[in-house]
């Protein structure tokens, strides 16, 4: 099957006509599945509905993706996502593709249904991840990313919304999903695109430099910060300030956020969040980091009286101005809970690319 999948200089995978003919079903999906009318997840150009197989009773996630966006045919991009899922079918850390349907207006991907939903759901509850749970989650995410990177696939949109839990309210088993803006970076392929989600995007994307596998490593650093604290490390009151914070790596470790978080965890974050992608570790090196590999015992190192943690990197946006995930303790009044930006820069759920205005002097 994999011989029927080819990569292009655009970083997209294509599927042979023969494989497509065998893979894509044209018969009505309602003949095989009872599809719920109300989506349980939705983007600008896609909706995910529960689909129950009539014969077996097994439930799946049916992802309906519009074939045209603003009068532009994006079937090629949808085939790419299908091809990535086919290449990852042997990974236990990537959501499994069951089958594909085509309707007049949509491509429908029948996917493995994760009972726990998105990792974001836990963060939207009344408690954050503890450090032990966060490191277990990060290890699984890195295992999935390792499988992708071994095949030269850059995910480019790692965030809690694209991480699925197979067990309700538990990080015991996490799977990566949504490969709509992923790219295959074979030798000789150079991809320069504005892709990703505002708070997780890497500096080289903002400066329109070539995307590499290291672009995902930056997102890993942001994700670790978010899971441990509930805060975006670079989030500001507007996108342009957020982009400026990212381009300068204006990172800080506020004592009230990191009071109970180990110095090993902080080292993991700072190791990943390096502006120069050539100096970032590989996914395998991060898997071998003491925080992830369980080579060290976690001892919280930071208290509110520890001054040095504020000088690890330059102070960025004041804590009071940062955006936070609704990740709060049970006694925090709902009126005080903030929201978190999940704006995409481009890709499957964005109508047009975001225009980024950063002068050279600002980005230095």
N, C-alpha and C positions, 0 to 999 in steps of 0.2 A: 504493500500500500504506500509506504513512504517514498518509493521510487516514482510514484505518480504526483509527488509534491515537489515543486521547484521554487527557488528563491529568485528575487529580482533585484536590480540595482536600487530600487526604491525601498528595499527592506521588507517588501511584502511577499508572502508565499502565494503561489498559484496552484490550482488543482487541475489535473488533466480532465479533459472532457469525459473520458472513459470512467474515471473514478467518480466524477460528479454525477454521471448518469446512474451509477450504482448506489450512490450515497443519498442523493436528494429525492425525496418522495413528493410526487405531485398529487396524490390522492388526498381527499379531504381529511384533515387532521381529526375532525369530529367523528370519523368512522372508527378511529382507534382510541382516542382519548376523550374523556370528559374534561373540558378546559373551563376553569372558573372564569367568569366574566370580569371580576374585579382583580386588577394586578396587585401583587404584594410588593412589587418594586417597579419604579418607573423612572425613565430618563426622557430627554427631549425627543428622542427618536427610537426608543425601545421601551417595551413593557414586559415584565415577567409575571406569568400567571401559573398557578398550580394546575398541573395536568395529571389526571388519574387514568392509568391504563385500564381500559374496560375489561380486558381478558385476565390480567394478572392482579389488578388492584393496586399496583405499585404507583406511588406518586412521584412525579418529576417536576422540574421547573422548566416551563416553556417560555423561552426568550423570543419575543416577537420583535424583529428588527426591520424598520422601514427600508425598502430597497432604494428609495429616492429621497434626497434631502435638498430642498430648495431647487428642485428640477434637475438635480445632479444624480446620476446613477452611481451608487456606492457599493454595488454588488461585489466588486473586486475586493473591497475592504472586508466585507462580510465573509467572503471565501477565505481570506487570510486568517480571520479569527477561527474559522472552522479548521483550517489546516494546522494552526498552532495547537488546537485541542487534540487533533488526531495525532500529532507528533508527541503529545504529552500523555497519551492514554495509558501508558504503563506506570505513570507516577501516581503515588498515593497522596501527593500534596497539590494536585491540580484537579479541579472539578472535572468530572467525567462527562463526555459527550455521548449521548445514547443514539440519537438519530436526528435527521434534518428534514424539514418540510419546506416547500415553497408554495406561497399563495400569490394572488395577483399583486398584492402590495407589499408583502412581507416575506422575509426568510425566518423560519421558526427553528430555533435550536432547542432540542429536547435534552435537557441537562440533568445530571444528578441533583436531587433535592437535598440541600443541607438543612437538617431539622432545626439547627440553632440560628439560622439566618446569618446576617452580617456581624462581624466583630464589632461594628459600630453600635449595635444594639446594646451590648454590654456597657459600652462607654456612655450610652444615653440613659443608663439606669442610675441607681443611687450609689454606686461605688466604682472606684477606679480599680485597675489591675494592681495587685500587690507585686512586689519586685520578683518574687519567685515565679508567679504566674506569668508576668511579663516576659521573663527570660525564656520560659518554656514556650510561650507563644512565638517569640522572636526566633527561637531555634527552628521551629517548624516552618516559619516563613522563609528562613534562610535555606532550609532543605528544599523547599519548593523552588526558590530562586536559583539554587545550585543546579537543579535539573534543567531549568530554562537556559542558564548561562552555558552549561555544557553543550547546548545545541545552538549557541550564539543568539539566543532570543532575549531581547531586553523587554521587560514588561512595560515600563515607563508610566505606570499609574498605580504604584503600590500605595494603598491607604486602607483604613479600616473597612470602608465600604466594599472593597474588592477582596476581602478575606472572609471566608465562610466557615462557620462552625457546624460540624456534623452532629454535635451534642448540644442540647439546649442549655444555655447559660453556662457553658464550659469551654475552656480553651484546650481541652484534651486532644482535639483533632481539628486542625485548621487546614483549609485548602484555598489555593489561589484561584481567582476567577477574573473574568472580563479582560480579554486580550485584544479588544478592539483597536487600541492604539499601539500595541506591541510592534516591535520591528525585529527582523532577523538581520544581524550585522555580520555578514560573511566578509571574508577578506576582499578588499577592493571596493566594498560598499560604503559610501559616505552619506549619512542621513543628517540633514539639518532641518528640523521642524520645531515649531512651537507646540509641544505636546505635554500633557500632564494636568495636574490639579494644583491650584495656586499655592497652597502651603507646602506642598511636597516636591515642587519642581526644582531641578538642579540649576546651579548658576550657568553652566554651559548652554542649557536650553534657552535661558533668557538672553544670552549674548549671541545666540544663533551659531554656536560652535557645533562641531560634529558630535552626535550622540554616540555614546559607547555603553558597554555593559556597566561601566562605573557610574553611569547616570542613575541606575537603580540603587547603587550603594548609598548615594546621598539620601534617597527616599527612605532607605532602611534606617539611617541615623535620625531622620525626622520622626519616623514611625516609633522608634524606641523612645524618644523624648515624649511623644504624645501618649503612648501607653503607660509610661511611668508617672506622668504628671497630670495628664488631661489638658495640657496647654500646647499650642503650636509654638515652636521655638522662634519663629520669625514672623508670626502673625501680627498685623498692625490694623489700624482703623480703615485703611484703604489698600487696594491691590498694589498701587505704585510703591507705597512705603514697604509693603511686604516684599515686593521684588527687590527693592533696594537693600533691605535687610539680608535677603538671600544672597545677593551678588557680593556683599561685603562679608558674608558669614558672621553677621552681628549676633553672636550667640552668647547667652549668659545662663548661669545656673543659680537662680535666686534661692536663697537659703530657706525661705518658707515653702518652696516647692520641693527642694531636694534634701530636706532635713532627715528623712528616713531612707534615703537612697544611697547605695554604696558608691564609693569612689571607682570601683571596677565598672559599674554601669555607666558612670559619667565618662570614663575612659573609652568605653565602647562607642558612645555617642560622638565624642570628639574625634575618634579615629575615623569614623565614617564621614563626618561633616567637614571635609577638606575641599576648599574651592577648586584646586587643581585636580581634575579627575585622574590624572596620571599618578598622583600621590595617594589616592584612596586604596584601601585594601581590596582584595578580591573577595568574593563570597566565601570561598574556602578558608581564607585567612580570618574572616569574621567568625566562621564556625569554630575556628580554633582559638578564638579570643577567650581569655579566662572567664569572662562573664557568661559566655554561651556554653563553653565546653565543660563547665562545672569543675574546672581545675582550681578554683579558688572558693573559699567560703565567704558568703556575703556578710559583711559587717557594715552597717550604716556609718559613714565617716563624717557626715555634715550636720552641723547644728547651726542654729541661728547666730551663734557667736563666732562661727568660723569665717574669717574675712577672706581667706585666699580663694575660695571657690568663686567669688565674684570677679576675680582677675584671671580666671582660666582663659577667657576670651573677652573681647570688648562688650561692654554693656549695650544692649540694643533697646528695643521698645520697652518703656516702663511697664511693669507688671499690670498696673491698673488699666493700661490701654490695650493689653493683649487680648486676643480672642481666645476663648477656651471651649473645649468640648463640654457638653453638659455632664461633666464627670464630677460628682459632688458627694459629700457625705449625706447620710440619711436625715440629718438635722438642718441641712441647708434649705432655707425657704425657696420654693419654686420661683418666686419673683426675682431671686438673685442669680438664678442659673443662666449662664450665657449660652449663646449658640456658636457653632463652629462652621467656618467657611468650607464648602466642598465644591467651589466653582472650578470647572474644568477650563483649561486654556484652549483645548481643541479636542478632536476625537469624536467618539461615538455619541456623546451627549451634548455637544456644543454646536450651535448653528454656524458661528463664524469664529476665526481665531481672535484671541485677545491681542490688541496692539500694545506693545510694551515700550514705554518711553524712558530709557535710561541713557543718560549721556555718558561718554567715556570717563569723564571726571567723577561722576557719581559712582560708577561701577568699580573704580579702582580701590 
